[in-house]
Amino acid sequence: MEGKALIMQQFAGIDAFPICMNTKTAEEFVNAVKAIEPTFGAINLEDVETPKIFEIEKRLTEELNIPVFHDDQHGTAIVVLAGLINAMKLTKKGKDSKIGIIGAGAAGYGIVRLLYAYGMKNITVFDSLGAIYSGRSNLEEYKNAIAELTNPDKFTGKINEFKNADIIISASSPGALPVETIKSMNKPNIVFTLANPVSELSLEQARELKIDIFGTGRSDYPNQVNNSLCFPGFLRALLDLRVKRITDKMKIAAAEAIAASLPESKLSKEKIVPDAFEPSLAGNIKSRVAKAV
């Protein structure tokens, strides 16, 4: 978190510092953040366990008068959407693309919600037990919310049985994405594997499987789909624009700004997002978000 605070200062001129919380319950956490609210212009939640984070984020968003940004959820979703916008340009895919999302934690949940808000409705989400669908027994509250938005085909199998996807996004762990699922995908295909520090697939495996556009969270691979592209500029925008509540419209605007920060002349299958060091990035995000406030 100290490193993240330095990134905020370096890229967006934000004075940030980590506050470690010795709390065990959502109530304790919420009360602690509410008590320190007057000191800050925004709150960035980080590394809080699922599903507790959803209650915490919801309550703080409703009860604070400053914006609450959960980077694992909102930041990941924004950068994934940015990468998809450019990847879909290259592959001529549309919002009707068939999408599989592996992992139903904070990142997976955030990605689902934002892609749905963007107009991508043909999404099926998988957790460790298989596809999430309405009527599946023992679903937690937030997974029921996922089920209401997704899986229009009522698929009930596991990820290795999921066929003919256009896009696969995995926010899970190494080995979570079966080879047979990739081999059955429609071509050209888009695959993002976001686990860090070891992604679900290596670059060598992606090339062997002839994945057309492959993105990871890693800095040593092409197409780094990483939150660092988003959070400095997005938080700068929230502060400067005096935003109190983050909306899907603002997140979509930020994603479009990130995508547009890579000139089309530089867009390629191994370059679908700009570098975090792109000097215009924070300003582009702020100008787009300003129109969405």
C-alpha positions as CSV (number, residue, x, y, z in Angstrom):
1,M,0.0,0.0,0.0
2,E,3.0,2.3,0.6
3,G,3.9,1.7,-3.1
4,K,0.4,2.5,-4.2
5,A,0.5,5.8,-2.3
6,L,3.7,6.6,-4.2
7,I,2.1,5.8,-7.5
8,M,-0.8,8.2,-6.6
9,Q,1.7,10.9,-5.8
10,Q,3.9,10.3,-8.9
11,F,1.1,10.0,-11.5
12,A,-1.6,12.2,-10.2
13,G,-0.2,14.5,-7.5
14,I,-2.4,12.9,-4.8
15,D,-1.2,12.8,-1.2
16,A,-2.2,9.3,0.0
17,F,-1.2,7.0,2.8
18,P,-2.2,3.6,4.0
19,I,-4.3,3.0,7.1
20,C,-4.2,-0.6,8.3
21,M,-7.4,-1.6,10.1
22,N,-7.3,-3.9,13.1
23,T,-10.9,-4.9,12.8
24,K,-12.8,-8.2,12.4
25,T,-16.3,-7.2,11.5
26,A,-17.9,-5.1,8.8
27,E,-19.5,-2.9,11.5
28,E,-16.1,-2.2,13.1
29,F,-14.6,-1.4,9.8
30,V,-17.4,0.9,8.7
31,N,-17.4,2.8,12.0
32,A,-13.6,3.3,11.9
33,V,-13.7,4.8,8.3
34,K,-16.7,7.0,9.2
35,A,-14.7,8.4,12.2
36,I,-11.7,9.4,10.0
37,E,-13.8,10.7,7.1
38,P,-13.2,14.4,7.8
39,T,-9.5,14.0,7.2
40,F,-9.8,12.7,3.6
41,G,-11.2,13.6,0.2
42,A,-11.7,10.0,-0.9
43,I,-11.4,6.5,0.5
44,N,-9.7,3.7,-1.5
45,L,-10.6,0.3,-0.1
46,E,-8.0,-2.5,-0.5
47,D,-7.6,-6.1,0.4
48,V,-10.7,-6.7,2.4
49,E,-12.1,-10.3,2.3
50,T,-15.0,-11.3,0.1
51,P,-18.0,-11.2,0.7
52,K,-17.5,-8.8,3.6
53,I,-16.2,-6.1,1.3
54,F,-19.5,-5.8,-0.5
55,E,-21.4,-4.8,2.6
56,I,-18.5,-2.4,3.7
57,E,-18.4,-0.7,0.3
58,K,-22.2,-0.4,0.0
59,R,-22.5,1.1,3.5
60,L,-19.6,3.5,3.2
61,T,-20.9,4.7,-0.2
62,E,-24.3,5.4,1.3
63,E,-23.1,6.9,4.6
64,L,-20.0,9.0,3.7
65,N,-20.0,12.3,1.9
66,I,-16.8,11.5,0.0
67,P,-16.3,8.9,-2.8
68,V,-15.5,5.3,-1.9
69,F,-13.4,3.5,-4.5
70,H,-12.7,-0.2,-4.2
71,D,-9.7,-0.8,-6.5
72,D,-9.9,-4.6,-6.6
73,Q,-13.5,-4.3,-7.8
74,H,-13.9,-1.0,-9.6
75,G,-10.4,-0.4,-10.8
76,T,-10.0,-3.9,-12.2
77,A,-13.4,-3.6,-14.0
78,I,-12.5,-0.3,-15.6
79,V,-9.2,-1.5,-17.0
80,V,-10.7,-4.8,-18.2
81,L,-13.4,-2.8,-20.1
82,A,-10.7,-0.5,-21.5
83,G,-8.8,-3.4,-22.8
84,L,-11.9,-5.0,-24.2
85,I,-12.9,-1.8,-26.1
86,N,-9.6,-1.9,-28.0
87,A,-9.4,-5.7,-28.3
88,M,-12.9,-5.7,-29.8
89,K,-11.9,-3.1,-32.4
90,L,-9.1,-5.3,-33.6
91,T,-11.2,-8.5,-33.6
92,K,-14.5,-6.9,-34.9
93,K,-16.3,-8.3,-31.9
94,G,-19.5,-6.5,-30.6
95,K,-21.4,-6.1,-27.4
96,D,-23.2,-9.4,-28.2
97,S,-20.0,-11.4,-27.7
98,K,-20.3,-14.5,-25.7
99,I,-18.3,-14.0,-22.5
100,G,-17.1,-16.4,-19.8
101,I,-15.8,-14.9,-16.5
102,I,-13.9,-17.2,-14.1
103,G,-13.8,-16.1,-10.5
104,A,-16.7,-14.5,-8.5
105,G,-14.7,-12.6,-6.0
106,A,-14.5,-8.8,-5.8
107,A,-12.8,-8.5,-9.2
108,G,-15.1,-10.9,-11.0
109,Y,-18.2,-9.2,-9.5
110,G,-16.9,-5.8,-10.5
111,I,-16.2,-6.9,-14.0
112,V,-19.6,-8.4,-14.4
113,R,-21.4,-5.3,-13.2
114,L,-19.5,-2.9,-15.4
115,L,-19.6,-5.0,-18.6
116,Y,-23.4,-5.4,-18.1
117,A,-23.8,-1.6,-17.6
118,Y,-21.8,-1.2,-20.8
119,G,-24.3,-3.3,-22.7
120,M,-22.6,-6.7,-22.7
121,K,-25.4,-9.1,-21.6
122,N,-24.2,-12.5,-22.9
123,I,-22.1,-13.3,-19.8
124,T,-21.7,-16.5,-17.8
125,V,-19.8,-16.5,-14.5
126,F,-18.0,-19.4,-12.9
127,D,-16.9,-20.0,-9.4
128,S,-15.2,-23.2,-8.0
129,L,-18.5,-25.1,-8.2
130,G,-19.3,-24.2,-11.8
131,A,-21.6,-21.8,-13.6
132,I,-23.6,-19.3,-11.5
133,Y,-27.3,-19.4,-12.4
134,S,-30.7,-18.4,-10.9
135,G,-31.9,-21.2,-8.7
136,R,-28.5,-22.7,-7.9
137,S,-28.6,-23.8,-4.2
138,N,-26.6,-22.1,-1.5
139,L,-25.7,-19.0,-3.4
140,E,-24.5,-16.0,-1.3
141,E,-26.4,-12.8,-1.7
142,Y,-23.9,-11.2,-4.0
143,K,-23.8,-14.3,-6.2
144,N,-27.6,-14.2,-6.4
145,A,-27.1,-10.6,-7.8
146,I,-24.7,-12.0,-10.4
147,A,-27.2,-14.7,-11.3
148,E,-29.9,-12.1,-11.9
149,L,-27.7,-10.3,-14.5
150,T,-26.0,-13.2,-16.3
151,N,-26.2,-16.6,-17.9
152,P,-29.0,-16.0,-20.4
153,D,-28.6,-19.6,-21.7
154,K,-29.1,-21.0,-18.2
155,F,-25.8,-23.0,-18.5
156,T,-25.3,-25.2,-15.5
157,G,-22.0,-26.9,-16.2
158,K,-18.4,-26.3,-15.3
159,I,-15.9,-24.1,-17.1
160,N,-14.3,-27.0,-19.0
161,E,-17.7,-27.6,-20.6
162,F,-18.2,-24.0,-21.7
163,K,-18.0,-23.8,-25.5
164,N,-17.9,-21.2,-28.3
165,A,-17.0,-18.2,-26.2
166,D,-15.6,-15.1,-27.9
167,I,-14.1,-13.7,-24.7
168,I,-12.7,-15.3,-21.5
169,I,-11.7,-13.2,-18.5
170,S,-10.2,-15.1,-15.5
171,A,-9.8,-13.4,-12.2
172,S,-9.0,-16.5,-10.2
173,S,-5.8,-18.5,-9.8
174,P,-3.2,-20.4,-11.9
175,G,-4.8,-23.5,-13.5
176,A,-8.3,-22.1,-13.3
177,L,-8.7,-21.8,-17.1
178,P,-8.9,-25.2,-18.8
179,V,-7.1,-25.7,-22.2
180,E,-10.3,-27.3,-23.7
181,T,-12.3,-24.2,-23.0
182,I,-9.8,-22.1,-25.0
183,K,-9.6,-24.6,-27.8
184,S,-13.4,-24.5,-28.2
185,M,-13.5,-20.7,-28.4
186,N,-14.7,-18.8,-31.5
187,K,-12.0,-17.2,-33.5
188,P,-10.6,-14.6,-33.3
189,N,-10.6,-14.9,-29.5
190,I,-9.8,-12.6,-26.5
191,V,-8.4,-14.0,-23.3
192,F,-7.5,-12.0,-20.2
193,T,-5.9,-13.9,-17.2
194,L,-5.5,-11.5,-14.3
195,A,-4.1,-13.6,-11.4
196,N,-0.9,-12.1,-9.9
197,P,2.0,-12.8,-9.6
198,V,1.4,-16.0,-11.6
199,S,-1.4,-15.7,-14.2
200,E,-3.7,-18.5,-15.1
201,L,-1.8,-19.0,-18.4
202,S,1.7,-18.2,-19.3
203,L,2.6,-16.2,-22.4
204,E,4.2,-19.3,-23.9
205,Q,0.9,-21.3,-23.3
206,A,-1.1,-18.5,-24.9
207,R,1.1,-18.6,-28.0
208,E,0.9,-22.4,-28.2
209,L,-2.9,-22.2,-28.0
210,K,-2.9,-19.4,-30.7
211,I,-4.9,-17.0,-28.6
212,D,-5.4,-13.9,-30.8
213,I,-5.4,-11.3,-28.1
214,F,-3.9,-12.2,-24.7
215,G,-3.8,-9.9,-21.7
216,T,-2.6,-10.4,-18.1
217,G,-1.9,-8.3,-15.0
218,R,1.9,-8.8,-15.4
219,S,4.3,-6.1,-16.4
220,D,6.7,-8.5,-18.1
221,Y,4.0,-9.6,-20.7
222,P,2.4,-7.6,-23.5
223,N,-1.0,-6.1,-22.7
224,Q,-0.8,-5.4,-19.0
225,V,-4.4,-5.1,-17.9
226,N,-3.5,-3.6,-14.5
227,N,-5.3,-1.2,-12.1
228,S,-2.3,1.2,-12.2
229,L,-3.7,2.4,-15.5
230,C,-6.9,3.6,-13.7
231,F,-6.6,4.5,-10.0
232,P,-4.3,7.6,-10.1
233,G,-6.3,9.4,-12.8
234,F,-9.7,8.2,-11.6
235,L,-9.1,9.3,-8.0
236,R,-7.7,12.6,-9.3
237,A,-10.9,13.1,-11.2
238,L,-13.1,12.3,-8.2
239,L,-11.2,14.8,-6.0
240,D,-11.1,17.6,-8.5
241,L,-14.7,17.2,-9.5
242,R,-15.9,17.0,-5.9
243,V,-17.7,13.7,-6.6
244,K,-19.6,12.2,-3.7
245,R,-20.8,8.9,-5.3
246,I,-19.2,6.9,-8.0
247,T,-21.5,5.8,-10.8
248,D,-21.3,3.2,-13.6
249,K,-21.4,6.1,-16.1
250,M,-18.2,7.5,-14.5
251,K,-16.5,4.1,-14.6
252,I,-17.4,3.6,-18.3
253,A,-16.1,7.1,-19.1
254,A,-12.8,6.2,-17.4
255,A,-12.5,3.0,-19.3
256,E,-13.2,4.8,-22.6
257,A,-10.6,7.4,-21.7
258,I,-8.0,4.7,-21.0
259,A,-8.8,3.0,-24.3
260,A,-8.6,6.3,-26.2
261,S,-5.3,7.2,-24.6
262,L,-3.7,4.6,-26.9
263,P,-3.6,6.1,-30.5
264,E,-5.2,3.9,-33.1
265,S,-1.9,4.0,-35.0
266,K,-0.2,2.1,-32.1
267,L,-3.1,-0.3,-31.5
268,S,-2.1,-3.9,-32.2
269,K,-2.8,-7.4,-30.8
270,E,0.1,-7.0,-28.4
271,K,-0.7,-3.4,-27.5
272,I,-4.3,-2.9,-26.5
273,V,-3.9,-0.5,-23.6
274,P,-1.5,2.4,-23.0
275,D,1.4,2.3,-20.6
276,A,0.9,3.5,-17.0
277,F,3.6,6.0,-17.7
278,E,1.6,7.6,-20.5
279,P,1.7,11.3,-19.5
280,S,-1.7,12.2,-20.9
281,L,-3.6,9.4,-19.1
282,A,-4.7,11.1,-15.9
283,G,-5.8,14.2,-17.7
284,N,-7.7,12.1,-20.3
285,I,-9.5,10.2,-17.5
286,K,-10.5,13.4,-15.7
287,S,-11.8,15.1,-18.9
288,R,-14.0,12.1,-19.8
289,V,-15.3,11.6,-16.2
290,A,-16.1,15.3,-16.0
291,K,-18.7,14.8,-18.8
292,A,-20.2,11.8,-16.9
293,V,-20.6,13.6,-13.5
